[in-house]
Amino acid sequence: MQDRIRHPWNLTPKEAIALQKELAGRVRAGPALENCRYLAGFDLSYNKFSPVCFAAVAIWDVREKKLHEVIGVKGEATFPYIPGLLSFREIPLLMEAFAKLKSKPDVLMIDGQGYAHPRRFGVACHLGILLDLPSIGCAKSRLIGTFEEPADEAGSRSPLIDKEEVIGAVVRTKRRTNPLFISIGHKIDLDSAVRIVLAAGAGYRVPEPTRQAHLAVNALRLSAG
């Protein structure tokens, strides 16, 4: 394991963009991953104009097909809501939740973009770099790029392309539902990312790691009133 990258969070938007461009050069595409058992799904929820945030990380056991561990935390964001820079708003609290885990995941799965980002450094890349673990961006909507609609069957995929570069895959995880936008975050290749997302499905559009994290976030918000 390499020395963990650290950086300050009290940045201006201009400084955050410069840091994204710098850290994008640290992203590693590959290798192929096999036998990944524990997947950490991350989700964060907040009202767009409120600093109060709720974050959760859920460890999904792919082999046993069950929830292994879940942690939820509440805090306040210090960075403004700016599309393309959401990792600077979200990651501090996501890492706080991650630090409370008792088990170590094999792969991180984030409800958001990875390489499919204007500066090739979405939240999945950022979190993977900071934690030095393989990571996957598993977004429900497209940020950039063009694509052809994949076939209706579950498992169908088509490339997501930006400036003649394949930046991700558009994947139908459930028959006749909207596809997900999968991209690498760090230390994984795209085919492995797609395979892991599909293997983590349980009949829903969203894979279980991020679905369970989303359920945990909703429960935390409800308990907090």
KEKESE-461094 format. One record per residue (C-alpha): x, y, z; residue number from 1. Coordinates in steps of 0.2 Angstrom, whole numbers. Layout:
REC	u	v	w	k
REC	X	Y	Z	NUM;
...
***
This chain:
REC	u	v	w	k
REC	0	0	0	1;
REC	6	17	-5	2;
REC	7	31	8	3;
REC	-10	39	9	4;
REC	-13	55	0	5;
REC	-18	69	12	6;
REC	-24	87	7	7;
REC	-33	101	16	8;
REC	-52	103	14	9;
REC	-54	122	17	10;
REC	-51	126	-2	11;
REC	-59	138	-13	12;
REC	-68	131	-29	13;
REC	-54	137	-40	14;
REC	-41	128	-28	15;
REC	-52	112	-28	16;
REC	-52	112	-47	17;
REC	-33	114	-47	18;
REC	-32	99	-35	19;
REC	-44	88	-45	20;
REC	-33	91	-60	21;
REC	-17	86	-50	22;
REC	-24	71	-42	23;
REC	-32	64	-58	24;
REC	-14	60	-63	25;
REC	-14	48	-48	26;
REC	-29	37	-54	27;
REC	-24	20	-59	28;
REC	-35	11	-72	29;
REC	-33	-8	-68	30;
REC	-29	-21	-64	31;
REC	-44	-34	-66	32;
REC	-51	-39	-50	33;
REC	-57	-56	-45	34;
REC	-64	-64	-29	35;
REC	-70	-48	-22	36;
REC	-81	-53	-7	37;
REC	-84	-37	4	38;
REC	-91	-22	-6	39;
REC	-92	-5	3	40;
REC	-107	5	-3	41;
REC	-107	24	1	42;
REC	-121	36	0	43;
REC	-124	54	7	44;
REC	-140	64	8	45;
REC	-143	83	11	46;
REC	-154	97	7	47;
REC	-146	107	-7	48;
REC	-145	123	3	49;
REC	-142	115	20	50;
REC	-125	111	28	51;
REC	-132	96	38	52;
REC	-128	80	30	53;
REC	-131	61	33	54;
REC	-118	49	27	55;
REC	-118	30	27	56;
REC	-107	16	22	57;
REC	-114	-2	20	58;
REC	-103	-18	18	59;
REC	-111	-30	7	60;
REC	-105	-49	8	61;
REC	-106	-54	-11	62;
REC	-103	-73	-6	63;
REC	-117	-74	7	64;
REC	-128	-61	-1	65;
REC	-132	-51	15	66;
REC	-128	-35	24	67;
REC	-112	-37	34	68;
REC	-110	-21	42	69;
REC	-117	-3	41	70;
REC	-112	14	49	71;
REC	-121	30	48	72;
REC	-115	47	53	73;
REC	-122	65	54	74;
REC	-112	81	51	75;
REC	-111	97	42	76;
REC	-103	101	25	77;
REC	-91	115	24	78;
REC	-89	116	5	79;
REC	-103	123	-6	80;
REC	-114	113	-17	81;
REC	-106	115	-34	82;
REC	-109	102	-48	83;
REC	-92	94	-53	84;
REC	-85	97	-36	85;
REC	-96	87	-25	86;
REC	-83	76	-18	87;
REC	-76	91	-8	88;
REC	-93	93	0	89;
REC	-96	74	3	90;
REC	-80	65	6	91;
REC	-75	71	23	92;
REC	-91	64	31	93;
REC	-90	48	20	94;
REC	-73	45	27	95;
REC	-79	49	45	96;
REC	-91	34	42	97;
REC	-78	23	34	98;
REC	-66	26	49	99;
REC	-79	18	61	100;
REC	-80	2	51	101;
REC	-74	-14	60	102;
REC	-71	-24	43	103;
REC	-61	-19	28	104;
REC	-69	-20	11	105;
REC	-61	-26	-5	106;
REC	-69	-13	-16	107;
REC	-78	4	-13	108;
REC	-94	7	-23	109;
REC	-100	26	-23	110;
REC	-117	32	-28	111;
REC	-109	45	-40	112;
REC	-96	48	-54	113;
REC	-79	41	-56	114;
REC	-68	44	-71	115;
REC	-84	49	-81	116;
REC	-81	67	-75	117;
REC	-76	83	-85	118;
REC	-59	82	-76	119;
REC	-58	63	-75	120;
REC	-59	64	-56	121;
REC	-76	62	-49	122;
REC	-80	57	-31	123;
REC	-76	38	-34	124;
REC	-59	43	-40	125;
REC	-56	55	-25	126;
REC	-62	42	-12	127;
REC	-52	28	-20	128;
REC	-36	39	-20	129;
REC	-38	44	-2	130;
REC	-41	27	5	131;
REC	-30	18	-8	132;
REC	-43	5	-12	133;
REC	-51	-1	-28	134;
REC	-66	10	-31	135;
REC	-81	11	-43	136;
REC	-92	25	-48	137;
REC	-110	19	-49	138;
REC	-121	34	-54	139;
REC	-140	34	-58	140;
REC	-138	49	-70	141;
REC	-125	55	-84	142;
REC	-114	69	-80	143;
REC	-105	70	-97	144;
REC	-103	59	-112	145;
REC	-113	52	-126	146;
REC	-120	34	-128	147;
REC	-132	23	-137	148;
REC	-146	16	-126	149;
REC	-141	-2	-121	150;
REC	-153	-17	-125	151;
REC	-168	-20	-113	152;
REC	-160	-36	-106	153;
REC	-152	-35	-89	154;
REC	-133	-35	-91	155;
REC	-133	-26	-108	156;
REC	-121	-12	-109	157;
REC	-114	2	-121	158;
REC	-99	13	-120	159;
REC	-100	30	-113	160;
REC	-89	42	-124	161;
REC	-82	59	-121	162;
REC	-70	67	-134	163;
REC	-68	50	-143	164;
REC	-62	42	-126	165;
REC	-72	28	-117	166;
REC	-75	35	-100	167;
REC	-87	22	-93	168;
REC	-101	10	-97	169;
REC	-120	12	-98	170;
REC	-127	-4	-90	171;
REC	-144	-10	-89	172;
REC	-145	-19	-72	173;
REC	-163	-23	-73	174;
REC	-174	-27	-88	175;
REC	-183	-12	-94	176;
REC	-177	0	-81	177;
REC	-166	15	-83	178;
REC	-147	10	-85	179;
REC	-133	15	-72	180;
REC	-118	24	-77	181;
REC	-103	15	-72	182;
REC	-85	21	-72	183;
REC	-69	17	-64	184;
REC	-63	26	-48	185;
REC	-46	19	-44	186;
REC	-36	3	-45	187;
REC	-49	-6	-56	188;
REC	-53	-9	-74	189;
REC	-70	-5	-82	190;
REC	-74	-23	-86	191;
REC	-71	-28	-68	192;
REC	-81	-13	-62	193;
REC	-96	-18	-73	194;
REC	-95	-36	-67	195;
REC	-94	-32	-49	196;
REC	-109	-20	-50	197;
REC	-119	-34	-59	198;
REC	-114	-47	-46	199;
REC	-120	-36	-32	200;
REC	-137	-35	-39	201;
REC	-152	-42	-30	202;
REC	-166	-39	-42	203;
REC	-166	-20	-40	204;
REC	-159	-7	-52	205;
REC	-146	-1	-39	206;
REC	-133	-14	-33	207;
REC	-135	-19	-15	208;
REC	-120	-10	-7	209;
REC	-126	8	-12	210;
REC	-144	3	-10	211;
REC	-141	-3	8	212;
REC	-131	13	11	213;
REC	-146	23	4	214;
REC	-158	14	16	215;
REC	-146	18	30	216;
REC	-145	36	26	217;
REC	-164	37	25	218;
REC	-166	29	42	219;
REC	-153	41	50	220;
REC	-162	56	43	221;
REC	-179	49	49	222;
REC	-172	46	67	223;
REC	-164	63	67	224;
REC	-181	71	63	225;
***
